[in-house]
Amino acid sequence: MAGEIYFSNITGRFDWGSIVDQILRIKSLPLERMTQESAQIKAKQESLSKLANAIDAFNNLFSNLNVDDLFKSKSATSSNTDVLTATASANAPNITLNVTVNQLASKEIMLSRGGVNNLNDTITWNDFQLRYAKDYGDFETFTISAGSGKLEDLVRQINQTAGSRIVASIFYDGTQYRLMLSEKDESASKLETDTSTNTFVISEASAMNLNGVWGLDYTNPLQFAKNAQITIGSTTFSNPSNTLENVITGLTIELKNTGSATITIRDDYSKVKSFFSDFVNKYNAVVKQVNEMTDKDKGLFQGDQIITGVKNSLASMLDPLFRYGIVSYNEDGTLTFNGSAVDELASNNPQQLRTLIEGLKTSYGTYLEQTRTDFQFFMNDYQSRIDDINRNITKFQEQLVEEERRLKREFSRVELFINQAQDIMDRIKNFIVSLSEMQGGRR
């Protein structure tokens, strides 16, 4: 009956609890064996999962591989990186250029004519407009509202209003603190500062008055706006910034200083080299996992032909790489990558590099994809076995609970019987004693 509770030796005449415990311990031995079997299979599954993950990572190297992309890269090198650096995209031609940097680009920086002796001084300013010239006749205008406060308050207002083109700050000239206005991005304007023609990037569309002093100091800009200038051969290029894009197709030049440098654009095989390096790393990850699983002392898959077969199959496809010295074999079955062999082959026969990679994609890609599928099947099989065992364990545990309940019920009845029998024996004993005493009394 559900909810029944039985206590051993409640009468003090039969301690049957230890007997039930011993019986249950014997009956639970199959449960211990099933638990151990489940743990062993789980350990194998986890070990197999590590190998499956390594195989999957190796397979991804080929499933995501576009061989053409490896050979599209270009590199651009500079003979003098203090003067310039260069980068090239895939569509840049292989070429050598002699470049002279005549002038670096610089931002225009203007100062106010008026200023303050102390940053805490109060100033007033009128309504005025600042103008940013992107080119001749192409302007952006920003309106600054009249106000009063500290110089930093005016700076804040200008940055909030004109900050997309003009950066306001404070400049100390040794005597006064003055408003400083500079270009945010010099590449936004093609103009160069020329005080003789009153050509400025930053100017006033309507005059600024600070504490009664009018305007910017146009006669003495702190820094002139200049465009970068380079010469290639007999051709001079001009650019608003020090970054020159598509000087020739796909070439970007970053200017650092005036001077001369030679730019060389050539095919870049660094992606090819990275592929072979990744290949070796992922190959080694699989082999190391196989070695661990089949270790003669502690491997869970000692002598397993399926597991050792993975290592043997991978090794059997390495001959093309050994032929060109791209890899060498280590004692534990792992590989060592020889990058210089790739460089040499890239220099002498880049087409052979392409052929090698295409061959690897075909051989390893096909094998690894099938192996990945097979190992997923093995993983699922292990999981099914674990699930079956766990179901049997649950069922057996339920049977043990029922068996424990039955044993306790039966032994409690035995205890009750023993108690009742003992009571009867005690009554008989008492009766005999009483009878004896009665007879003895008559004598």
Beta strands, then each sheet from edge to edge (+ up, - down):
strand 1: 74-78
strand 2: 84-88
strand 3: 95-103
strand 4: 109-116
strand 5: 123-125
strand 6: 128-135
strand 7: 138-144
strand 8: 147-149
strand 9: 166-172
strand 10: 177-183
strand 11: 202-206
strand 12: 209-210
strand 13: 213-214
strand 14: 228-232
strand 15: 235-239
strand 16: 243-245
strand 17: 251-255
strand 18: 259-267
strand 19: 327-329
strand 20: 335-337
sheet 1: 1+ 18- 3+ 14- 15+
sheet 2: 2+ 17- 16+
sheet 3: 4+ 10- 9+
sheet 4: 5+ 8-
sheet 5: 7+ 6- 11+
sheet 6: 12+ 13-
sheet 7: 19+ 20-
end
